[in-house]
Amino acid sequence: MTRYPRIPYAYTEHPLVEHLRNCMDIALKVSENWSLPEVICHRLKIAFKRSGVNIDVSEDIIRYIIKYSSLLHDIGKAAVEYQKQFNDDGSLRWRSEPSFRYHEVPSAVLTFRYLSRMDIEYELTMLASLAVLMHMSTIRNPLSRDMDISLRNDRWLRYGWTISVYGDALSELLRADIKLDVALGEALDFIERARSYVSVKNRRHAKLYTLILLPIIVGDNVDSYNHRRKRGEKVSSSRLKFMKEIFYLYNLSGGDML
């Protein structure tokens, strides 16, 4: 029988729940200091009007979707298909570096499920889910048709993502009863939904998901980098250059590098 660690990990010796909470805290801090709820709310009201969408958007709702999209952005990493790489202490069992290839896909599906369960308007739910789906887009484009082929051919993920094993560990984060496992067919359907959503010509607000993505990117990278730095890991020159830009943005919000 394949063994899985007691708790899920986001990286070597980095508990996933800790990473998700840290990312959320940083994303919210960045959002407030940059007045993102106000900016996004204003931009969406204009874009919705031009798209003919009748939705009452408030800054509180924007804060809510930033909070939960940042909290759930990596939840797909909890799938046992990834966690089988780790021992109970978070050390790796057989590789030099963990792989979470395509984890953004189940993370986006679960974000969509969660916000739908919380009765958030469909348009806002889609924007938040798109932000999660696209948070790895500098490495791979999930909206590309190649993604379908890659997912179908991935031997780890031929049945999808099994996350329910860690339901207890994730319950405090979710605070709602949603199905955690994501079947491959459902994931492919969601990706097709996302493609259709961004391609409609009169949906002028679709690209505003990038404003929700921004604090997720900062939170994700700051927490990940700080963890790896504390472990004494070597960081490539290109990664250091990228992190210099990220920390510049973070410092503008009053954040400090650990």
C-alpha positions, 0 to 999 in steps of 0.5 A, spaced: 500 500 500 502 506 498 504 511 504 502 518 504 504 523 510 500 525 515 499 532 513 500 535 506 506 539 504 507 545 499 514 543 498 520 540 502 518 540 510 513 546 508 506 544 511 501 546 506 496 549 511 501 553 513 503 556 506 496 557 504 495 561 511 501 565 510 499 566 503 492 569 505 495 573 510 500 577 505 495 577 499 490 581 504 496 585 507 498 587 500 491 588 497 489 593 503 495 597 502 494 598 495 487 599 496 486 593 491 478 592 493 477 599 492 480 599 485 477 592 483 470 594 485 471 601 481 474 597 475 469 591 475 463 596 476 465 599 469 467 593 466 460 590 468 456 595 465 460 595 458 458 587 458 451 588 460 452 584 467 447 587 472 451 585 479 452 589 485 459 589 487 462 591 494 469 592 496 467 587 502 465 582 496 472 583 493 476 582 500 472 576 500 474 573 494 481 575 494 481 572 501 479 565 499 482 565 492 489 566 495 487 561 501 485 556 496 490 557 490 495 551 492 490 546 495 490 542 489 497 540 492 494 536 497 492 530 492 495 524 494 498 523 487 503 529 489 503 527 497 506 520 496 513 524 494 513 525 502 515 522 508 511 524 515 516 529 516 516 532 509 522 530 507 522 527 500 522 519 499 525 519 492 526 525 488 531 531 489 525 536 488 518 535 489 513 536 483 506 539 483 505 539 476 498 541 474 496 543 481 493 549 479 487 545 475 484 542 481 486 548 486 481 552 481 476 547 481 475 547 488 476 555 488 470 555 484 466 549 488 467 553 494 465 560 492 459 557 489 457 554 495 458 560 499 453 563 494 458 568 490 455 571 484 458 567 478 462 572 474 466 573 481 467 566 482 469 565 475 474 571 476 477 568 482 477 561 479 481 564 473 486 567 478 487 561 481 488 557 474 493 562 472 497 563 477 502 558 474 501 561 467 509 563 466 511 556 466 505 553 463 498 556 460 492 552 462 488 555 457 492 552 451 489 546 448 496 542 449 494 542 456 488 537 455 493 532 452 498 533 457 493 532 463 490 526 459 497 523 458 500 524 465 500 517 468 500 520 475 493 524 474 489 519 469 484 518 474 484 526 477 486 528 484 484 525 490 484 530 496 479 527 500 484 523 504 486 530 507 479 532 509 480 533 516 487 537 515 483 542 510 477 543 514 479 549 518 481 552 512 475 551 508 469 552 513 464 549 508 462 542 506 465 541 499 467 535 495 474 535 495 476 530 490 477 532 482 476 527 477 480 528 470 473 529 466 471 534 471 477 538 470 477 538 463 470 541 463 472 546 467 478 548 463 474 548 457 469 553 461 475 557 463 477 558 455 470 559 453 469 565 459 475 569 457 474 568 449 467 571 449 468 578 445 463 582 449 465 579 456 470 586 457 471 584 465 474 577 464 481 580 464 480 583 470 482 576 474 489 579 473 487 584 479 485 578 483 491 574 481 497 580 483 496 579 491 496 571 490 503 571 486 506 576 491 503 572 497 505 565 494 512 567 492 514 571 498 512 565 503 515 560 498 522 564 498 522 565 505 521 558 507 526 555 502 531 561 504 530 559 512 532 551 509 538 554 506 537 552 499 540 555 493 536 560 489 538 561 482 540 568 479 534 568 475 529 566 481 533 572 485 532 577 480 524 575 480 524 575 487 527 582 488 521 585 484 516 581 488 519 583 494 519 590 492 512 590 491 511 587 498 515 592 501 511 597 498 506 594 503 510 594 509 512 587 508 519 585 510 523 579 508 524 574 513 
